[in-house]
């Protein structure tokens, strides 16, 4: 993960634009990234459609998903999804929650989502979480810390969890890996649905050995960089690249100053 605040903020917005352009995010959904210098904090844009998010929209939250500094921005009501996963999983540095139509048939039917092609190996084992089991009838939003903690427990050591009748949450060690797993997880879901329809429900999935060996290869730097470069090019062609303006650097510098530990003034002799 890059450790510069400005680079992290740019990559967070770019990842959000990539997932919007790849039809994973629409008017809803959100992406976050753990603070590279303080693991007890994370960055996430304010409440708005993901494709419209700018660096100036990013807020910094603690792991209780409360703002580190007062803000007038409206925040995502489901931000506890991110904070509780970061609490439970020190190895997770990036999270996305989405409602991509490719995965919703699995969230609705309860049919297991399994790796069915080589790039889909990165989803691994995909558990389910049903909010109804612990909390009864709700408005389907994950807004309470205990709900976010329950979802994090369902995710466990895995990297993707299906939320019954709702959508999915995906984790990564960094933003690029997160984008890779999320996009190809959706492609895998679409292909699995097509295979089910094509052959009356039969699916030939990767074996445990194939999944393990293929996942290790796909999550190495070269495939991730290759896919990332392609997605960035698609964002450029769509006219969705985040603006590179001086105010972006100024915003990043301001956040960096406010998050850096205060130095004691030197005593004059």
LINJOGI-V165408 format. One record per backbone hydrogen bond with DSSP energy under -0.5 kcal/mol. CO is the residue of the C=O (numbers start at 1). NH is the residue of the N-H. E is the energy in kcal/mol with one decimal. If there is no record, write none. Layout:
BEGIN
co->CO nh->NH e->E
co->CO nh->NH e->E
END
This chain:
BEGIN
co->4 nh->8 e->-2.3
co->5 nh->9 e->-2.6
co->6 nh->10 e->-2.2
co->7 nh->11 e->-2.4
co->8 nh->12 e->-2.2
co->9 nh->13 e->-1.9
co->10 nh->14 e->-2.5
co->11 nh->15 e->-2.6
co->12 nh->16 e->-1.9
co->13 nh->17 e->-2.3
co->14 nh->18 e->-2.7
co->15 nh->19 e->-2.5
co->16 nh->20 e->-1.7
co->17 nh->21 e->-2.7
co->18 nh->22 e->-2.1
co->19 nh->24 e->-2.5
co->19 nh->25 e->-1.8
co->20 nh->23 e->-1.5
co->24 nh->99 e->-0.6
co->26 nh->51 e->-0.5
co->28 nh->26 e->-1.4
co->30 nh->97 e->-2.3
co->31 nh->45 e->-0.6
co->32 nh->95 e->-1.5
co->33 nh->43 e->-3.2
co->38 nh->41 e->-1.8
co->40 nh->63 e->-1.1
co->41 nh->35 e->-2.5
co->42 nh->61 e->-3.1
co->43 nh->33 e->-2.0
co->44 nh->59 e->-2.8
co->46 nh->48 e->-0.7
co->49 nh->52 e->-1.9
co->50 nh->53 e->-1.5
co->54 nh->57 e->-1.7
co->55 nh->58 e->-1.6
co->57 nh->46 e->-1.4
co->59 nh->44 e->-2.1
co->59 nh->61 e->-0.5
co->60 nh->68 e->-2.7
co->61 nh->42 e->-2.5
co->62 nh->65 e->-2.1
co->66 nh->62 e->-2.5
co->74 nh->47 e->-2.9
co->76 nh->79 e->-1.3
co->78 nh->81 e->-1.8
co->79 nh->82 e->-0.9
co->79 nh->83 e->-1.8
co->80 nh->84 e->-2.5
co->81 nh->85 e->-1.3
co->82 nh->86 e->-2.5
co->83 nh->87 e->-1.9
co->84 nh->88 e->-2.0
co->85 nh->89 e->-2.3
co->89 nh->92 e->-1.8
co->93 nh->34 e->-2.6
co->94 nh->172 e->-2.1
co->95 nh->32 e->-2.5
co->96 nh->170 e->-2.8
co->97 nh->30 e->-1.7
co->98 nh->168 e->-2.6
co->100 nh->103 e->-1.1
co->100 nh->104 e->-1.3
co->101 nh->105 e->-0.7
co->103 nh->106 e->-1.1
co->103 nh->107 e->-1.8
co->104 nh->108 e->-2.3
co->105 nh->109 e->-2.4
co->106 nh->110 e->-2.1
co->107 nh->165 e->-1.6
co->112 nh->114 e->-0.6
co->115 nh->206 e->-2.4
co->117 nh->120 e->-1.1
co->118 nh->121 e->-1.3
co->119 nh->122 e->-1.0
co->120 nh->123 e->-1.9
co->121 nh->124 e->-1.2
co->125 nh->127 e->-0.6
co->127 nh->162 e->-2.7
co->129 nh->131 e->-0.6
co->129 nh->164 e->-2.5
co->130 nh->133 e->-1.4
co->130 nh->134 e->-0.6
co->131 nh->134 e->-0.6
co->131 nh->135 e->-2.4
co->132 nh->136 e->-1.8
co->141 nh->143 e->-1.1
co->144 nh->147 e->-0.8
co->144 nh->148 e->-2.3
co->145 nh->149 e->-2.7
co->146 nh->150 e->-1.7
co->147 nh->151 e->-2.2
co->148 nh->152 e->-2.2
co->149 nh->153 e->-2.0
co->150 nh->154 e->-1.9
co->151 nh->155 e->-2.3
co->152 nh->156 e->-2.0
co->155 nh->158 e->-2.2
co->159 nh->171 e->-2.7
co->160 nh->127 e->-0.8
co->161 nh->169 e->-2.2
co->162 nh->129 e->-2.3
co->162 nh->164 e->-0.6
co->163 nh->166 e->-2.2
co->163 nh->167 e->-1.7
co->167 nh->163 e->-3.0
co->168 nh->98 e->-2.5
co->169 nh->161 e->-2.4
co->170 nh->96 e->-2.4
co->172 nh->93 e->-2.5
co->172 nh->94 e->-1.4
co->174 nh->178 e->-2.2
co->175 nh->179 e->-2.5
co->176 nh->180 e->-2.3
co->177 nh->181 e->-2.8
co->178 nh->182 e->-2.5
co->179 nh->183 e->-2.7
co->180 nh->184 e->-2.1
co->181 nh->185 e->-1.5
co->182 nh->186 e->-1.8
co->183 nh->187 e->-2.0
co->184 nh->188 e->-2.3
co->185 nh->189 e->-1.9
co->186 nh->190 e->-2.3
co->187 nh->191 e->-2.4
co->188 nh->192 e->-2.6
co->189 nh->193 e->-2.4
co->190 nh->194 e->-2.0
co->191 nh->195 e->-2.4
co->192 nh->196 e->-2.3
co->193 nh->197 e->-2.2
co->194 nh->198 e->-2.1
co->195 nh->199 e->-1.8
co->196 nh->201 e->-3.0
co->197 nh->200 e->-0.6
co->199 nh->202 e->-2.1
co->203 nh->205 e->-0.9
co->207 nh->211 e->-2.9
co->208 nh->212 e->-2.2
co->209 nh->213 e->-2.5
co->210 nh->214 e->-2.7
co->211 nh->215 e->-2.5
co->212 nh->216 e->-1.7
co->213 nh->217 e->-1.4
co->214 nh->218 e->-2.7
co->215 nh->219 e->-2.1
co->217 nh->220 e->-1.3
co->220 nh->224 e->-1.5
co->221 nh->225 e->-2.8
co->222 nh->226 e->-2.5
co->223 nh->227 e->-2.4
co->224 nh->228 e->-2.8
co->225 nh->229 e->-2.7
co->226 nh->230 e->-1.7
co->227 nh->231 e->-2.6
co->228 nh->232 e->-2.7
co->229 nh->233 e->-2.0
co->230 nh->234 e->-2.0
co->231 nh->235 e->-2.2
co->232 nh->236 e->-2.4
co->233 nh->237 e->-2.5
co->234 nh->238 e->-1.7
co->235 nh->240 e->-2.8
co->236 nh->239 e->-1.3
co->243 nh->245 e->-1.1
co->245 nh->248 e->-1.0
co->245 nh->249 e->-1.1
co->246 nh->250 e->-2.3
co->247 nh->251 e->-2.6
co->248 nh->252 e->-2.4
co->249 nh->253 e->-2.5
co->250 nh->254 e->-2.2
co->251 nh->255 e->-2.3
co->252 nh->256 e->-2.6
co->253 nh->257 e->-2.5
co->254 nh->258 e->-2.1
co->255 nh->259 e->-1.5
co->256 nh->260 e->-1.2
END
